[in-house]
Amino acid sequence: MAKTYRLEEKVGIGTDRNIDDRTGWTVHGSNLSYDQAVAKMKELINAGSNPIDIRSLRDDGGVEIYSYPSEEDKLHLDGS
């Protein structure tokens, strides 16, 4: 099954590394392919979002069970 991603941005001050915490997060896309997730993250950053407040979660099953991406699954943004 294809890996998909969900992008969320923390509303307010600071970030929260508790994956189960859904309060204070704005969803900017779910069921995104790798390329879609990278493009959306670049769009958010270019619009002024602080990268530290954006988290990408990986979904392997098409249901709302997410995990933090492993090293090989992380989104990689180039300099553009």
C-alpha positions as CSV (number, residue, x, y, z in Angstrom):
1,M,0.0,0.0,0.0
2,A,1.3,3.4,-0.9
3,K,2.5,5.7,1.9
4,T,0.6,8.9,2.3
5,Y,1.2,11.9,4.5
6,R,-0.8,14.4,6.6
7,L,0.5,17.9,7.2
8,E,-0.5,19.8,10.3
9,E,0.5,23.2,11.7
10,K,0.6,24.1,15.3
11,V,-1.7,27.1,16.1
12,G,-0.2,29.3,18.8
13,I,3.2,29.3,20.4
14,G,5.6,26.4,20.2
15,T,5.3,22.9,19.0
16,D,4.0,19.7,20.6
17,R,5.7,16.4,20.0
18,N,2.7,14.4,21.4
19,I,1.3,12.7,18.3
20,D,-2.0,12.0,20.0
21,D,-2.6,15.7,20.7
22,R,-5.0,16.9,18.0
23,T,-5.9,20.2,19.8
24,G,-4.4,23.3,18.4
25,W,-3.4,21.8,15.1
26,T,-4.6,22.9,11.7
27,V,-4.7,20.2,9.0
28,H,-3.3,21.4,5.7
29,G,-3.7,18.1,3.8
30,S,-4.2,14.4,4.3
31,N,-3.8,11.4,2.1
32,L,-1.0,13.3,0.3
33,S,1.5,11.6,-1.8
34,Y,5.2,12.3,-1.1
35,D,5.4,14.9,-3.9
36,Q,2.2,16.5,-2.9
37,A,3.3,16.8,0.8
38,V,6.7,18.3,-0.2
39,A,4.9,20.9,-2.5
40,K,2.4,21.7,0.3
41,M,5.1,22.2,2.9
42,K,7.1,24.5,0.6
43,E,3.9,26.4,-0.1
44,L,3.3,26.9,3.7
45,I,6.9,28.0,4.3
46,N,6.8,30.4,1.4
47,A,3.6,31.9,2.8
48,G,5.3,32.6,6.1
49,S,4.7,29.6,8.2
50,N,7.5,28.7,10.7
51,P,8.8,25.3,9.6
52,I,9.2,24.2,13.2
53,D,5.4,24.5,13.7
54,I,4.6,22.1,10.8
55,R,4.6,18.4,11.3
56,S,4.3,15.7,8.7
57,L,2.8,12.4,9.7
58,R,2.9,9.1,7.8
59,D,-0.1,6.9,7.1
60,D,0.4,3.5,5.7
61,G,-3.1,2.2,5.9
62,G,-5.5,4.7,4.6
63,V,-7.1,5.1,8.0
64,E,-6.5,7.9,10.5
65,I,-3.7,6.1,12.3
66,Y,-0.5,8.2,11.9
67,S,3.1,7.9,13.0
68,Y,6.1,10.1,12.6
69,P,8.0,9.3,9.4
70,S,11.1,7.1,9.7
71,E,14.4,8.5,8.4
72,E,13.8,7.0,5.0
73,D,10.2,8.4,4.9
74,K,10.9,11.9,6.0
75,L,10.0,14.7,3.6
76,H,13.2,16.2,2.1
77,L,12.9,19.9,0.9
78,D,15.7,21.1,-1.4
79,G,16.9,24.6,-1.5
80,S,14.2,25.8,-3.8
